Amino acid sequence: MNEKIRGSIPTPVHEEIESHLSCHFEKSATDPVNHPSHYTAGNIETIDYLVDVLGVQGAIHYCHGNIIKYTGSRLHNKNNPIQDAQKAVWYTKKMIELMKEQENG
């Protein structure tokens, strides 16, 4: 996909995952999974700020924590399990991207 994913350029892996999953996700003007409005206010998205402040390793831990959050008790207790599962997928993809960035130096 040509779409920018929260400040990162999709890798072939992201593109493959997106192509397989995109048919299952609704597209809308407000995107609470890929670009939540409360995370995109201003000139920099929150995830990019976190990478800048925490560094790559800290951001990996942050993503891992959110994967746990969105697949743990929240998944069936916040009335939107599909969206929460989509957010877990987003954080998983971002964590993999950061791990590859760290590995490649």
Stockholm file with secondary structure:
# STOCKHOLM 1.0

chainA/1-105         MNEKIRGSIPTPVHEEIESHLSCHFEKSATDPVNHPSHYTAGNIETIDYLVDVLGVQGAIHYCHGNIIKYTGSRLHNKNNPIQDAQKAVWYTKKMIELMKEQENG
#=GR chainA/1-105 SS CCSCBTTBCCCHHHHHHHHHHGGGSCCCSSBTTTBCGGGSCSSSCHHHHHHHHHHHHHHHHHHHHHHHHHHTGGGGTSSCHHHHHHHHHHHHHHHHHHHHHHHHC
#=GC SS_cons         CCSCBTTBCCCHHHHHHHHHHGGGSCCCSSBTTTBCGGGSCSSSCHHHHHHHHHHHHHHHHHHHHHHHHHHTGGGGTSSCHHHHHHHHHHHHHHHHHHHHHHHHC
//
